[in-house]
């Protein structure tokens, strides 16, 4: 599904400045957006809004089709824009509901996301105990991520990388239209990075819309359709990587070595 964000704003109670202000972008169905910025730039806040965990204080988010003023899957905050069919508060609740059902968020800290005592229990927590087909799909997903032989293993015995795999497997098992990943490559060794890249590329080809938040651009920029750079809660750069990379150093982000040396983006190997 297409993701559209318009003039999005958000603030935490008691904060001196808004966590996000004036963020506008879109990701086509099957597109991959590379979201970057230094710590405190607003990346995690944006992901929480896109996942329906938080509600925007301004602007709108749409997942799917329909015109901006129509019903569709639109979720609005207090944007002060066109007249809408329902009060802002009710629309905000509906926005959160649509995103929670259509988006899956992969947190940076896997231990904050794993709820089951074993691999199998974690993957099956949300499933109907009597749904044999769904449980079979969970088994298949575990096998796909190399966790099938650990189905009955306690999750505390898993390595860091295996826990990240478990969280991603659980997220994909929900069949999301939008996959949100917060620093998914952080702490992974090279083989694990390559494995995760392959998953992202495969789902991009299958039409899954993805937003990937990173500090290090190298593992993802070559497969990204666009980059969005946040700085102090503001959108400062947005566009195709080849149009953005010359300016990322201004905001504390290191461009890929291939871009610095040859102004080209090469596949991560």
N, C-alpha and C positions, 0 to 999 in steps of 0.2 A: 504493500500500500504506500501511497505517497504521503510523506510527512510535510506539513506546512506550519510554519511558526511565524507569527506576525506581531512585531512590536512588543515582545514578551518582557514582562517585568515581575520581579519578586523581591520581597524583603523579609528579613527575620525580625521578630518583635524586639524592640530596644536597640537595634543596630543603627549606627550613625549614618550609614549609606546603604543603598539598595544592593542586594546580592547580584541582581541582574536588572538591566534596564535597556530597552530598545533593541532586543535581539530579534532579528528577522532572517529567516533562511528557509530553504526547502530541500527535501531529499526525494528524488523520484523513486518509484517502486523498484526495488532491486538495487538501489544506489547505496554507496557507502560513504559516509561523512566522517572525516578525521577531525575530531574536536581536540583542540590543544590550547595551552595556556599555563602559566606558572601556577604554583600553589596559591590558592585564594582567589583565582581569577573568576570562579563561578562555574567551573565545569560540572562538579558534582551536583550543584544546585540545579543546573539546567537538566541534567539527567533525571533528577528526582521529579521535576515538573513533567518531563516527557513520559515518565513511567506512571504518572498519576499519583505519586506519593505525596507531593505538595501541590497546592493550588496556586495558580498565578495571581498576582495582584493587578496585573495589567496585560493587555494583549490577548492573543488567541492561539490555540493549538488545534490543528486538524489532522486526524489520521484517517485517510480515505478520501473519497470524492465529494462532490457537491460544491456549490458556489459559497463564497465566504459569508454571505448573508442568509444562506439556506439552512435547512436542518442538518443534513449530513451527519458527520461525527464530530461536530464542532464543539470545542470547550472554550469558554471565554472567561476572563477575569473582568475587572472593571475597566474596560478599554475605552469607554466614552465614545465609541465609534458608532456604527450604524445601529439602528433599532433592531433588537433581537426578539425572538418569539417568547422568551421567558426571562424572568429576572436574573440578574447576574449571579446571585447565590445559587439558584437552581441550576443554571448553566454550568457553573463551576463544579457542582457535584456530578452532573452528567458527564462533564469532561473527564473528571477523575475516573469515573466508572468505565468509560470507553477505553481510556488508556490502560487502566489496570487489566482489562480483559484482552487488549490487543497488543500490549507491549510487555517485554520481559527484560528485567534489569539484572545484569551481572555485577555484583558489588566487587570492589577491590579486595576486601577482606573476606575470603571464603568462609572463615569460621563464623562470620556474622550471618551467613546465608544458609548454612547446613543445619537442618532441623532434625533429621532422622538419626537414629543410633547406628544404623548400618547403611551401607551403600544402597541396598535394595529398599530399605525402609524410607530413605530420603527421597528416592525417585518415585516411590509409590504413595507418598503421604496424601496427595490430593486426589488419588484415584479411588473409584468405587471398588470396594473389596471383591465384588462379584463380577467385575468387568474383566473377563479373561483376555480380551483383545487388547485392552489398555495395558494390562500387566505384561502381556507379551511384547508390546511396543517398548515398555520400560526396559525389559530384558535386552531387546535389540539395541536400544540406545546405550545401555551399559557396555554391551559388546563392541559397539562402534567406537566408544571412547577407551577401549582397553580395560574396562572395569568389570567385565562380566565374571571373571574368575574371582573377584573380590565382593561378589554380591552380598554375602553374609558377613563380611568383615566389618568390625567397628570402624567408624569414620575417623577416630583418633589415630588409627594406625596408618592412614594414608599420608603420603608425602604432600608437600605444598602444591606441587604441580597436579597431583591426582585429585586433590580437593578442588582445584580450579576446574578440572575436567568434569568433576561431579556436578558442580554448580552450573556449568554450561550445558551439560546433558539434561539436567532438570529444567533449565530454562527452555531449551529447544523442545522438550517433551510436551510443553504446553501449546505448541504450534503457534508461536507469536507471529504477528504481522510486522512488528518492529522489535529489533534486538538492540539493546543498549548495553554497552560494555565500558566499565570504569577501570581504566588502567589494566587491561587484561594481560598484557605482556610483562608487567612488573614482577620481578623475582623469578621469572622462568629462565631455564637454561636454553641453549640454542635449539636442541631437538624439539623441546616443548613449544618454543616460539614458532618453529616451522610447522608443527602439527596444528597449532591454533590458526596460523595463517591459512592453512589448507581448508580448515573448517569455514573461515570467513569467506574465502574465495568461492567455495562450493555453494554456500548459501546465497551469496551475491548472485551467482549464475542462476540459482533457482528462484530468484525474485524476492528474497527477503531483504527488507530495508534495514540498514544498520547504521548506528552512530557509535563510533569507537573513540573514547577519550584516552589520550596518551601524553606522556612527557617526551618520550623518545620517538621521533618520527620514522626512523629507519624501518621498523617492521611492518608498517602499514601504509606509508604514503604512496607507494607505487601501485597499490590496489584501490586507492581512494578516488572517488569521483570529484570530491571537493574538500576543501579545508575551511574550518571555522576557528578563528583565533579570538579568545576572550582575554581581556585585560581589565582587572578591577571591576568586573561585572559588566563591562561594555564589549560590544562586538567591534573589533578593530580591523579584522581582515576576514574576507570571505570570498571564495572563488575556487577555480581549478588550482591544483597544487603549483603548476608552472607559473601562475600569476601571483601566487601568494608567497612562495619560498624566498624571494629576494628581500622580503620585509620582515620575516619572523624574528630575526635577531634584535630588532628594535623593541621587541616585547619579551626578551629573555629566553627565546627558543632557539636551539641549535638546528640549522638545516642539515639535511643528509650530507654525508661526505661527498657523494657523487655530484651533488648540486654545487657545493662549494668549489670543487675541483674542476668540474666540466660543464656545469649548468645543465645537467641531465639527471633524470630519475631512473635508476636501474633497479631491477628486481632484487629483493632481499634474499641473500643466499647464506 
